[in-house]
Amino acid sequence: MKTIELSESKLFYTIGEVAAMFDVNTSLIRFWETEFNIIKPKRNAKGNRLFTPADVKNFQLIHYFIKEQGMTLKGAQKKLCENTDEALQKIHVIAKLEGLKTKLINIGSKLE
């Protein structure tokens, strides 16, 4: 699971920044934007997409369902409509457990 750290002071993220967070192409970010109505980026004067931290969290859910759980687009869309809060909680718990696992592995390697 990708752990995404968002800056508290940053209000918007460019499409390039979002794509880098998830290690995907910007074209996939644009595609997901069209397929999932929960993604609503703002546009600057030049027409560039600007994503809010809420959009990034939604991308995290989409990435988790499609890339990590292997769901189809329709399955991910249905899951997001049903219970977004529950999915966010699961992602948060998984990220914490992975962090704990890493710490335990580091402690174990120091003991050897």
Backbone hydrogen bonds, N-H to C=O, Kabsch-Sander energy under -0.5 kcal/mol:
donor,donor_aa,acceptor,acceptor_aa,energy
4,I,2,K,-0.6
5,E,3,T,-0.5
6,L,4,I,-0.6
11,L,9,S,-0.5
13,Y,51,F,-2.5
15,I,49,R,-0.6
18,V,14,T,-2.2
19,A,15,I,-2.5
20,A,16,G,-2.1
21,M,17,E,-1.9
22,F,18,V,-1.4
23,D,19,A,-0.6
23,D,20,A,-0.5
24,V,19,A,-2.3
28,L,25,N,-0.6
29,I,25,N,-1.3
30,R,26,T,-2.3
31,F,27,S,-2.2
32,W,28,L,-2.8
33,E,29,I,-2.0
34,T,30,R,-1.6
35,E,31,F,-1.8
36,F,32,W,-2.2
37,N,35,E,-0.6
39,I,36,F,-1.5
40,K,38,I,-0.7
42,K,50,L,-2.6
44,N,48,N,-1.8
47,G,44,N,-1.6
50,L,42,K,-2.6
51,F,13,Y,-3.3
56,V,52,T,-2.0
57,K,53,P,-2.2
58,N,54,A,-2.0
59,F,55,D,-2.5
60,Q,56,V,-2.1
61,L,57,K,-1.8
62,I,58,N,-2.5
63,H,59,F,-3.2
64,Y,60,Q,-2.4
65,F,61,L,-2.7
66,I,62,I,-2.8
67,K,63,H,-2.0
68,E,63,H,-1.2
68,E,64,Y,-0.7
69,Q,64,Y,-1.9
71,M,65,F,-2.7
76,A,72,T,-2.5
77,Q,73,L,-2.6
78,K,74,K,-2.4
79,K,75,G,-2.4
80,L,76,A,-2.4
81,C,77,Q,-1.8
82,E,78,K,-1.9
83,N,79,K,-2.0
87,A,83,N,-1.6
88,L,84,T,-2.4
89,Q,85,D,-2.1
90,K,86,E,-2.1
91,I,87,A,-2.3
92,H,88,L,-2.3
93,V,89,Q,-2.5
94,I,90,K,-2.7
95,A,91,I,-2.5
96,K,92,H,-2.1
97,L,93,V,-2.6
98,E,94,I,-2.5
99,G,95,A,-2.1
100,L,96,K,-2.3
101,K,97,L,-2.5
102,T,98,E,-2.2
103,K,99,G,-2.1
104,L,100,L,-2.5
105,I,101,K,-2.4
106,N,102,T,-2.3
107,I,103,K,-2.4
108,G,104,L,-2.7
109,S,105,I,-2.2
110,K,106,N,-1.5
111,L,107,I,-1.4
112,E,108,G,-0.9
